[in-house]
């Protein structure tokens, strides 16, 4: 929110319009139809920096073949959520923080082809059972914080943070 003040302002104006100043946000206010930009901002936050960037290792209980690769039973499989989040085939300009990509208002050619909830919380039988609780908690945290506060950098921190948003946590030799 400090790096993208215009996004913070747009989320806050959505909260102001729907909730106003006379009551706190509550979970009953949650919904894509009610506050689409807040939902898009949550999705984009998780896509931009997946909290568990290399998903907990899995282990096949029998031999398997996937897209021509033979995977012997017992192999350690690490799904790379970070690489999925940075795949330009799924997300146009993947390093940019852009909630609009999840809204219809965006140019349809840049609409994501993958929902971040389908890789940020893991896969298959071991997918995170706390996903809904996590998303509701995040929504409450963001809605309450931006309802009450404006988050800004102090002047003395501004120059240090200026380019932080463009940094990548990881780089891969074979990124497209
Ligand atoms: C943004 C918040 C969260 C993220 C990004 C997240 C992500 C993940 C990921 C990636 C896994 C591994 C899934 C896999 O092995 O494929 C996992 C597992 C798990 N998560 Fe979460 N999680 C979050 C919040 C929570 C919350 C709030 C709870 C509980 C209240 C929770 C409980 C668990 C448990 C118990 C597992 C182990 C599931 C198993 O191995 O069968 N998580 N989570």
Boltz pocket constraint, residues with backbone or C-beta under 6 A from the ligand:
constraints:
  - pocket:
      binder: B
      contacts: [[A, 50], [A, 51], [A, 52], [A, 55], [A, 56], [A, 57], [A, 58], [A, 119], [A, 120], [A, 121], [A, 122], [A, 123], [A, 124], [A, 125], [A, 126], [A, 127], [A, 128], [A, 129], [A, 130], [A, 131], [A, 133], [A, 134], [A, 135]]
      max_distance: 6.0
